[in-house]
Every structure is written in structure tokens, then in C-alpha cells.
Amino acid sequence: MHDERRQDALQRHGLTETQDGFTVTVAGFQKAGQRAQDLRAEGNEEAARMLALGTTDPVRWEYARCLQIDAFSKEAHESGF
């Protein structure tokens, strides 16, 4: 993956990369919230439980991080970068 394209994709998904892995940004948390709402509408019970948690709950933030990592990974795989 070209570094610039990778950085653009990370930013688009609201992720930053650290030595320990990925961290979700506030923008990424918001995008994940929309994705979780879509998943809940499709009947996803896990998404419904996560959306029921408060926005400051660390479990909800971790769920958002995982959703955004998944979206980033899919984009990286599909685009071949």
C-alpha cells in the first residue's frame, strides 16, 4: 500500500495508527455510529446493544474502533493498496 493512499484511507475511516495498533478518532466514532445504526436496522443484535451504551462507554468506543478497522481493511483489500 502506498503510504499516501494508506494515510488517506486511514483518515477517511477515522483511524490513526500507533505502535500498538489503531485508535479511532471522534470522526471515526461518528462514522461507526452510522454504520452500527445500519447494522441494527438489518437486525444485528450486537450493534443494537452497543448503540444502547453511552457515548463515553469504553466498550462502545472499542466496538467503533473494530467497525472502522473492518471498513479500512475491506477498502485496502478491494483496492489492492
C-alpha positions as CSV (number, residue, x, y, z in Angstrom):
1,M,0.0,0.0,0.0
2,H,1.4,3.4,-0.9
3,D,1.9,5.5,2.2
4,E,-0.1,8.5,0.9
5,R,-3.1,6.3,-0.2
6,R,-2.9,4.4,3.1
7,Q,-2.9,7.6,5.1
8,D,-5.9,8.9,3.1
9,A,-7.8,5.7,3.8
10,L,-7.0,5.8,7.5
11,Q,-8.2,9.4,7.7
12,R,-11.3,8.6,5.7
13,H,-12.2,5.8,8.2
14,G,-11.3,8.0,11.2
15,L,-8.3,5.9,12.3
16,T,-4.8,6.8,13.5
17,E,-2.0,4.3,13.7
18,T,0.2,3.9,16.7
19,Q,2.9,1.5,17.7
20,D,0.2,-0.6,19.5
21,G,-2.3,-0.6,16.6
22,F,-5.2,1.6,15.6
23,T,-7.0,4.3,17.5
24,V,-10.4,5.6,16.4
25,T,-10.8,9.3,16.2
26,V,-14.0,11.3,17.1
27,A,-14.9,11.4,13.4
28,G,-14.3,7.6,13.2
29,F,-16.5,7.1,16.2
30,Q,-19.3,9.1,14.5
31,K,-18.9,7.1,11.2
32,A,-19.0,3.9,13.2
33,G,-22.2,5.0,14.9
34,Q,-23.9,5.4,11.5
35,R,-22.6,2.0,10.4
36,A,-23.9,0.5,13.7
37,Q,-27.3,2.1,13.1
38,D,-27.4,0.5,9.6
39,L,-26.4,-2.9,11.1
40,R,-29.1,-2.5,13.8
41,A,-31.7,-1.8,11.1
42,E,-30.6,-5.1,9.4
43,G,-31.3,-6.9,12.7
44,N,-27.8,-7.1,14.1
45,E,-28.2,-7.5,17.9
46,E,-24.6,-6.7,18.8
47,A,-25.0,-3.3,17.1
48,A,-28.2,-2.7,19.0
49,R,-26.5,-3.5,22.3
50,M,-23.6,-1.2,21.5
51,L,-25.8,1.7,20.5
52,A,-27.6,1.3,23.8
53,L,-24.4,2.1,25.7
54,G,-23.5,5.7,26.5
55,T,-21.2,7.6,24.1
56,T,-18.5,7.7,26.8
57,D,-18.6,3.9,27.5
58,P,-15.2,2.4,26.6
59,V,-16.9,-0.7,25.2
60,R,-18.8,1.4,22.7
61,W,-15.5,3.1,21.6
62,E,-13.9,-0.3,21.2
63,Y,-16.8,-1.5,19.1
64,A,-16.5,1.7,17.0
65,R,-12.7,1.1,16.6
66,C,-13.4,-2.5,15.4
67,L,-16.0,-1.4,12.9
68,Q,-13.7,1.2,11.4
69,I,-10.7,-1.2,11.3
70,D,-13.0,-3.7,9.4
71,A,-14.1,-1.0,6.9
72,F,-10.5,0.1,6.4
73,S,-9.3,-3.5,5.9
74,K,-12.1,-4.1,3.3
75,E,-11.1,-1.0,1.4
76,A,-7.5,-1.9,1.5
77,H,-8.2,-5.4,0.3
78,E,-10.6,-4.3,-2.5
79,S,-8.4,-1.6,-3.8
80,G,-5.2,-3.6,-3.6
81,F,-3.2,-0.9,-1.9
